[in-house]
Amino acid sequence: MSDFPQYNTTALFVCDPQKYYLDKLKGSDIDVIVRNIKCLIDSCKELGINTFMTKHNPTQYDEIIEELEPSNHTVFSKTLYSMYTVDLKKHIDGLYNYNEKDTTNHLKTVILVGFETHVCIVQTAFDLIKEGYIVHVITDATASIDLSEYISSLKRLEQAGVYLTTTEAILFQLLRDDANPKSAKVIELITNRSTSLPSYYKDDE
């Protein structure tokens, strides 16, 4: 099986990119993570790859970060830690997996980003692997409030067979070739991501 994801069989899963984490993940890392998530959303839109987003218990964890609010995809509310809820599974089956005889366009690969890595990302990845999906977790577009939990969870994900990669690496895997007509736009999004959004970091008063 090829490790390279294909447009028509790949989806981006954005897990709980909510305002709650802006205060909890202080420092430059939150800027990098949000900008990388935005870059992936915009690049996948350019490439025609579907994006699925969840928000976890918004009464406690607030709403989606404004710059990441969806323009072309649905947000699924959840209380389950895993993104792979009954509602999302039904939605995916309707889009990709409806034809049991022709699996050409069945969903095969998931690019997974968001918060928190040791809870929702891990449980989502495990659920997806159990269903037979190939999972790529983007290490510069995921985070946990506790760094030690984050480091430990990456090891656990790798042990389970998840591919650990970066925003830039996965996008170039999708492009494959400079002759790809989408290359110029996607490379522009990659290059400009460091200045594409405001800084969320606020010094403690």
N, C-alpha and C positions, 0 to 999 in steps of 0.2 A: 504493500500500500504506500502510495506517495505521501511524503510528509508535507508537500506543498499544498496549501489550501486553494480551492477553486472558487471563483466568484459565485457560481450558481448553486454551490453546495455548502456555502459558508455563511455564518451569521455572527453578528457582534452582540454579545450580552453585556449590558451595562448595569451593574448591580448597585442599587441604592446610592446614587450620587447626590446625597442630601446635605442641606445647609448645616446640619448638626456637626458634621465633620470639619467644617471650616475653622471652628474654634478649638476643636480637640486636636487636630493635626497642625499645630502651629509651626511656623518656619517656612523655609523655601520649598520643602518637599510638597506641600499642598498645592503650591503654584504649578510645579512640574506635573503633578498627577492630574490636576484638572485640565491643564493645557494638553496633555497627552490624550486624555479621554476625549476632549473636544476634537483634537486632530483625527482620532480614529473614527469618531462619529461622522465628521465631514468627509473624510477620505472614503469611508464605506458608502456614504451617500453618492459620492462621485463614481464609485465603482459598481453601484447597483446592488450592494450587499445590504440585506435587511438588518436593522438594529432593533433589539428588544431591550426595554428598560424596566426596572422595578423600583418601587419605593417602599421601604419597610416601615410599617407602623408610623405614619406621618404625624400622628398626634404627639409622639415622643421624639421622633427624629427629624421633624420639620419637612419642608417641601424640597423639591429638586433645586439644586444650584441653578440660578437664573440662566447663566450662559450655557448650561447643558440641557435646558428644557427642550423637549422634542419638537421638531418641525415636521417630521415625516414618519414618526413611529409612535406606537401606543405605549403608555406607561401602565404597568400592572401593579396594583397595590397588593401587599402581602403582609402576613404575620409569620409565615413559615420562613425559616432562615435561608433555605435554598431558594434560588430564583425559579427552579423548575417546578412550579406549581401546576395544579390541574388545569387552570385557565391558560397558562402559557403553553403547556404541552398541547392542549387542544388547538390553540392558535397556530402552533408550528405544524402540527399534523395537517391542518387545513391548507397551509401554504405550500408545504413541501412533500409531505409523506402520504398524500391521498391516493396515489396510484401504486398499489402493491405489486403490480406486474412490471412496471417500468420505474426503476430506482435511479434513473439518470439524474434527476433533480432533487432527490431526497437530501435532506440536511445531513451532512457528514461531519463538519468541522465547526467548532464554536471558539470564537475569540472572546475571552472573558476578562473584564476589567471592573474596578469599583471597590467597594468597602463592605465589611471589613474582611480582610483576607483569611484570618484564622477561623472565622465563623461562616459568613454567608458565601464567600468565594469557595472555600474548601467544600462545604456541603453541596453547593451547586455543581462543582467539578465532579465530585463523587457520584452524584445523581446522573450527570451526563455520561460519565464513563460507564456506569451500570447499564445505560441505554445503548451503549455502543458508539458514542460520539468520540471524535478526536478533539481534545481540549488544549488550547493554547492560553495560558495565563500570562498577561502582560505585566512584567514586574515593575515597570516604571509608570504603570497606570492603575496600581492597586496599593493598598496600605492597610495597616492596623494601627490603632492608637498606641498600643504597646509594641515597641520594636522587637522585643524578644519573642512575642507571639507571632509576629510577622515572619521573622527568620525561621522559626520552627515550622510554621505552616508551609513555607516554600519547600522545605525538605520533605514534608509529608506529601505535598502535591507531586513532587518529582518521583517519590517512591511509588505513588499510585499510577504513574505513567503519563502525567500531564507534561506537556512541553512548556518550559519556562523561557520566555523571550521578551523582546522589547518592542515598543511602538514602531520605531524605525525598521527594525528587522522584519516584523510581520508584514508591514506595508510593502517592503521591497520583495518579500516572498510572494505577495499577491501580484505585484506588477510583473516580476520575472524578467522584463526586457525593456530597455530604453526606447525601443520602437513601439511599445504599448502606447496607444493614443491617449491614455489616461495618465501617463507618467509625468508629464510637465505639471499638471494641476496638483497631483498628489505630492510630488516633490516640493512644490511651492508651499503646500500646507505643512509639510514636515519642516521645511526651512524656517517658516514664519511662526511656528507654534510658540516660541519663547516670548514673542511680543503680541500674541493674538488675543490675550485676555489680561484684565487688570490683575495686580497682585492682591492676594487675599490675606497676606500676612500683616498682622497688626502688633506692634510692640506693646508689651504689657505696660500699663500706666502705673 
